[in-house]
Amino acid sequence: MAPQRGPQPTVGSVLRDHYGTRYVSTAIGFHHGDLAAVTVPEPASDWLDARLGTTDQPAHWLDLRDGGWEGPMKARVISGVYHPSRDAAEHLAVASLPDAFDVLVHLRQASPCTG
């Protein structure tokens, strides 16, 4: 999460390089939602989160090993203490999405567990 350094390898891509095809690098994300402690707004239009959120499906996954989704991407990092005002400063940037991850799981809307 250091945008000033430009795109960086993900931990998953490093582990995949080490373990080969026995390791699948997976990312899980969402478009927007209520996390109980904070409401996460819709992402900026040029972010991966926005592109993935264009589907009407409540959840879907992409196998990036099938090709496509080339080029640099950036996505929000929602972990720890999140605040929407820091999206531009605290994000993940990768040079190539398929190099960074094998599979993406995306939820349209997150909500707190009420069970």
N, C-alpha and C positions, 0 to 999 in steps of 0.2 A: 504494500500500500504506500508506495512512494512514487507518485506520478512524475515527479521531476526526473526520475531515473529512466523513464520510458518503459516499454513493455519488458516484463521479466518472466522467466520460466516459473511454472507453477510447481508446487511440491509433487503433485500427481504426475507431471511430465518427467520430473527427475526420477521418481520411483518407477515409472514405466520404462525409462531408459535403462535403469538398473535391472529390473525383473523381466523385461520383454513383454511378450503377449500374455503372460500369466497375470499381469496387473492391468486393471482397467481404471483409468482416471475419470472420476465422476464429479460433476458439479451439480448442486441443487440450488435453485433460486426461485424467486417469485417476482411478480410485477408490482403489486402494491398490497397494502393490508393493515390490519390492526394487530399489533403485537402485545396488546394490553398496556405495556409501559410506554409505547410510542406508536403513532400512526405513521406508516411509511407511505409517502405519496407516490403517484405514478412517476416513473423515471423520465428523464430527459429523452427526447425523441432519437438522439443519436447513440443511445446506449443499447447494449445487447438485451437488457431487461425489457426495453420497449419493443424491440423487434420480436422477441419471443412472445410478448404479450398481445400480439396482433391476432392471435387465434381466439376463437370463441370457446375453445375447450377449457374446462376448469383445471386440467392438468394434462401434460403430455411430455414425451421424452424424445430426444434426438440422438441417433447413433451417428456421431461425427466421423466414424471410420468409413462411412459410406460416401464421403466426399462432401463438397459444398461448404458453405460458411467460411470461406477463405478470407484472409486479410486481417488486419489488426482490429481488435474489439476492446471495449471497456465495459465493465459492469460494476454495479454497486457492491460493496462489501457490507453486509448487515450482520454484525457480530459485536460482542462486547457492549459498549455504551454507544448506541447509534443516535445520530441526530441528522435530519434531512439537510440541514444547512452545510454539512460537511461532505456531501456526496461528491462534489468536484475534487476535493482534496483526498478523500479516502475511498479509492476505488482500485479495482484490479484491471490492469492493462496487459494484454497479450498480443504478440506479433501475429499469431495464427491460432484461431480457436481450435482446430483439429490437432495442432501440435500440443496445445495446453491440456485438452480434455478429450476423452473418447466418447463420453456420454453426458448429455445435459438433461436434467430433470427440471421441469419448470411448472410452477403453480401460478395460476392467474391471480388468485387472491389469498393472502395468508390471514388467519384468524386465530385468536387465542383458544387454547384448549379449555373447554368448559365442563369436562367430564369429571 
